[in-house]
Amino acid sequence: MTRKLVSKKIFIFLFLFINALNLILTFPSFAVVNTQYENQAQLLKKINVFVGTNQGFELDRAPTRLEGGILFVRLLGGNDEALTQKYSHPFKDVPTWGDPYVGYLWHHGLTRGVSSTEYGSTLLMQGKSYLTFTLTALGYVINKDFTWATAVDKSLEIGLIDNNLYQELYNSTFLRDHVAKLSYDALKQSIKDNSDTLADQLIDTGAIDVKLANEIGITTEDTNSITNIHAVNSPVSKLTTEDIKLLGANGFTGSETEIADAIKQWQINNMIYASSTENYPDVSYSMRWNYAFPKTYTVMDMLSNMKDGNKYYGICYHYATIYAAIADYYGLNVRITNTTVKPSDVSNNSFYEATSKGLSLKEFEHFTNWITKKGLSIIDYPYEAVRLVMGETALHYRAEVNIDGSWIPQDDYNSITKGSSNYDYIVTNWNEGYQKEAFNDYVNRLKNGEDLKGEGYSSAYEEFLEGRLIKIETGEAKKYIGITDEANQTKRASNIDELLQGLGLVPYFDTKEKIIDFFQQADWVKEEIDEAFEVKEKIETATGQRFYIICDLMIYSEVETIEYSTYSEQYLAFSGEEINEDTFNNYIK
């Protein structure tokens, strides 16, 4: 999914940490000491996190405040931004090579320095200060989840450090050697209340290459596979023992088949298959959002938000991903597959075609509420750009468990899904619908003032028809008030935008000014309006039937010539009234 390098929420956490960096107590010691973690330093060098100095890694000395700040930036994926933007800062004691990093911290409000003119570059950092930084980067809040004094204890509690390192941090001098170890282990640590690790977050933002991350061992097995359930963009969360207990999915024992069946029975007992959107209008949102913006809505998000009473609701996608998460907890070899066909491939239902891509303004409202909840900025997700990258998902998703060398589908939990075995399946590619470059291009075009309202449609008629089908299916057309036109017809579209959304049909107007206003004062309408009214007067005088100028202008705005069959189809759809072939041939064609 497209994200900011660091969410605003994390920046607030990190601001609190920077204040803790002021707790510096000692000056350099040059005593010869034994180091243990050169291997971690070497691995971190490959991803440009722990680079060293012109004298090597210098693992046997204490880290300075400046060195801590640089690692701070790199662990947050801000290295490239720091070096390219070269933000200014007010501190006089920062060497040239440190300026970009301190500038980055200052620019993002992450440091105040030790005074108004000094950063404290050469002051030394204690282990508690570095762990305060690390914990904060992992989403823990200082003075809420832990304090500077308890940073080491908190790190032991969450598994960031073991007992041996715990003793070292309390009983020996804190060294760059320890920094290498802590930084490496922090990358493998899960973010608070999230199945993602810090490494996953940096991979997501492009700060770390996924292959390098896999090579140096900071990602889960096969993370570099776009089809694995633990791939970077997979929505499948790593569930903890506590999660399993809260779900009531604990205590499954026996053979692989017995455990697989127990999970399926848990879904039958604890989940609602929401085949109707009437009761669960948001049920497909998470699937669609994940398709276009991977990992926007994880299994943990589903379990937290898609509840009806004490049960979880969903469709095949949710059953598959939740099943996979539980099966993975029990050590089963599980994967998710989907049909090679999509809904519009196998149905004559025009609603499927209309809703196969794009999204309504109503769904977009839910989408922006969700990404705001996730700590992202809605400014980065303009409607037209999001609409254009929302693609059609597969017809059916299912979990499969490998038992004795065979992949066994686990989707016979519902009579609806049992019929899905007739299709061909492939392992789900979590990046299939991810159009990152196209999305960024749309965003940039919008920023440059381009109008993308008609982008993605072959004609205004196609845009209207898609919108109309959606509005009728969802009931929005019935609720729409609109305007009463000059033929006393109610619920007519009040302007061109509401027409293209499919909210109402074209209104009948007998005055030029109202038609021009309907098109929001478009210059091309002003140029065509007189000729259109001449045609209108001839038709209405000769036939006694109403002629909808707006329909005619809409149809001819995109073509110079058109056949009667095409014209009459569009005229009927726009206005709700037919126009006969003689009228078309005599006055319009």
C-alpha positions, 0 to 999 in steps of 0.5 A: 500500500502507498504510505508516508515513510512514517505516520503522524502517530509514529512521529508523535511517539518519536518526538517524545523519544528525542526528549529522552535523548537528553539523558546523556551521562558520560564522556568517551572511554577508550578502554579496550573491551570485547565485542560480540555483535560484529555480524549484526553490524555487517548485516545492517551495513548491507541495508545502509543502517549501520554504516560505520566510520572511517575507522570501521564500525568502532564497536568497542566505544560508546555511541554519541548523540549524533550517531544515535540520531543518524540511526534514528533516521535510518531505522525510520526509512528517512535516509534518502529524504535526509540526503536529498532534501538537506533540511536546515537546522539551528545547531552550531555543533553538528559536523557537515556529515551529520547536517542532513540527518539533524536537519531531517529531525529538526524539519519533522519536529523530532528534536529540540537539541540540548539548547537553542544552538547546540544539538549535543553531537558529542555527548554520549548515549546510555542504553536506556536512551537508545532503547527508548528510541527503539521502543518508540520506533516500535510504537510504544509511548513513553510515560504511558507504556514505559518510562526512560527508567524502565526501557530495559525492563520493557524491552525484556518484557516484549522480547526485544532483548533476552536475559543475557543482554538484559544483564549486559545493559545493566552491568556494563558500558553501553557500546556501539556493539550493543547498538548494532545488536539492538538495531538488528533485533528491532527490525525483526520485532513487531510494531505494537498492536500490529503483526507487521515488523519494523522491517516490514514497515520499511520494506512497505515504504521502499526504504529497504529492498525486500530481497536484501531484507530476506538475505540478512534475515530480518524478514519472515520466511519467504517474505519476498514471495508475493503469494506467500501468506506472510508476504509483505503485502499479505493481509494475513496477520501473525496471531499470538496465543492471546489472540487465539484465546480471545477468538475462542480458537485455542486448544485444537489438537490432533492430526493435521486433518483434525486441526484443519477441520476444527478451524473450519468448524470454528468458522461455522460457529463463529462467523456469518457469511454475509452474502447480502450487502443489505445487512452488511453494506461494507462487507466487500470494502476491505477486500477491494481496498486490499486489492488496490492498496495491499495490507490496508485492512489486515486480518486483525483489522477484520477481527476488530471491526467486522463484528455482528454481536459476538460473531465475525461477518465476511465473505469468502475473502475474509473466511480465507484470510482468517482461516489462514491466520489461525492455521498458521498459528497451529503450524499448518502449511496453508495458502490462499488461492483464488479463481482465475475468473472475476464476477463480470466474467461469469455473470450477465448481471450488468451490476457486476460489470458496473461495480467491477472497478472504481468506487462510489463516493459513499464507499470513498467516504468509508475509505477515507475514514479508515485510512485516517484511523490507520494514521494516514493522510486523506490528502494523499488519497484524492477520490479520482486517483483512488477510483481509477486504481480500484480494480475487480477482485477474483470471483472466489477466494479460499484457504487450502491446507497441505495434508500428506502432499495434497492441497485440500480446500477449506471452503465447504463451510457454506452451501454458496461456496461449495459450488465454487469448486468448478473453477480453476484456481491460482495462488493469490498474488497480493500485488495483483491489483497494486498500481503504485506507479499509476496511482502516484501519476494520477495524484501528481496530475491532480496536483497539477490541476488536471480534471480526471472526472472522465478518466477511465471511461470510454464515454460520459454515457458509460460513466453515467450507466455505471453510476446509475446501476450502482445507485439503483442497486444500493438504493441511493437513487430512490433516496435522491431528492434532486430537482423538479424540472419544467415538465414537473418531473421529480428526482431529476439530476440537478447538474452534470456531476449528479447526472454522471454519478447516476443519481437522477435522470436528465431534466427537461428544460425549456429555457437556455439559461437553465441548461447552461447552468446545468452544465455549470456554464461550460463554454462549449454548451453556450456555443451549441445552445442556439442550434440545439434549441432550433432542433428542439422547436422543430421536433416539438412542433412536428411531433408534440413530444418533449425533446431533451436538449441535455441528452442531445448535447451529452451524446453529440459532445463526444461524436460527430456522427452516430447511428439511430440504435446507439443514439436511441439507447443513450437517449432512453437511458439518460431521459427515461423516454424514447425517441423514434427513428423518423424523428431521429432521421428527419431532425437529428441525424 
